[in-house]
Amino acid sequence: MSKPKFDPDSAFKKIVSREKEQDSTSEEKVNQKSKEKPSKDKKQMSYYLTPEIIKKLSIASAYSGKTLSTLVQEALEGYLDNVIEENK
């Protein structure tokens, strides 16, 4: 029997529907996680992202349990390390 293909739209809908079904205790935990205060060595910045990237970040956040901010920071660090290494 073949393995079913991953459907990101379906996965995202399942994630969103699960969040709506959570009880108030779980919602409080999610809200606390998203309201984490950054340490003093971090600075808040704003950038424009496409809806597709935002969707992928949301899915990755649900899978990994990491905040969106953490995922973006890790992705940028990896990408920038590669760019710097390639240009040395």
C-alpha positions in Angstrom: 0.0 0.0 0.0 1.4 3.4 -0.9 2.1 6.1 1.6 -0.4 9.0 1.4 0.9 12.3 0.1 1.3 15.2 2.4 -1.3 17.9 1.8 -0.2 21.2 3.4 -3.7 22.8 3.0 -5.3 19.9 4.8 -2.7 19.9 7.5 -3.1 23.6 8.1 -6.9 23.2 8.3 -6.5 20.4 10.9 -4.2 22.5 13.0 -6.6 25.4 12.9 -9.6 23.3 13.8 -7.7 21.7 16.7 -6.8 25.1 18.1 -10.5 26.1 18.1 -11.5 22.9 19.9 -9.0 23.4 22.7 -10.3 24.2 26.2 -9.6 27.5 27.9 -6.6 26.1 29.8 -4.9 25.1 26.6 -5.7 28.4 25.0 -4.1 30.2 28.0 -0.9 28.2 27.5 -0.9 29.1 23.7 -1.4 32.7 24.6 1.4 32.7 27.2 3.7 31.1 24.7 3.0 33.8 22.0 3.4 36.6 24.6 6.9 35.5 25.6 9.1 38.5 26.2 12.3 38.6 24.2 15.5 38.9 26.1 17.4 42.2 26.1 19.8 41.0 23.4 17.0 40.8 20.9 15.4 43.6 18.9 11.9 43.7 17.4 11.8 44.2 13.6 9.0 44.1 11.1 9.1 42.5 7.6 6.6 41.7 5.0 6.0 38.0 4.3 3.8 36.4 1.7 0.7 34.5 2.8 2.4 31.2 1.7 5.4 31.8 4.0 3.1 32.7 6.9 1.2 29.5 6.3 4.4 27.4 6.2 5.6 29.1 9.4 2.3 28.3 11.2 2.5 24.7 10.1 6.1 24.4 11.1 5.4 26.0 14.5 2.6 23.5 15.2 4.8 20.6 14.3 7.9 21.8 16.2 6.2 23.5 19.2 8.5 26.5 18.6 7.3 30.1 18.4 7.1 31.8 15.0 9.8 34.2 16.1 12.1 31.4 17.0 11.5 29.7 13.6 12.2 32.8 11.7 15.3 33.5 13.7 16.7 30.0 13.2 15.9 30.1 9.4 17.6 33.4 9.0 20.6 32.4 11.0 21.0 29.3 8.8 20.6 31.1 5.6 22.9 34.0 6.5 25.6 31.6 7.7 25.5 29.9 4.3 25.7 33.2 2.4 28.6 34.4 4.5 30.4 31.1 4.2 29.9 31.0 0.4 31.3 34.5 0.0 34.5 34.0 2.0 
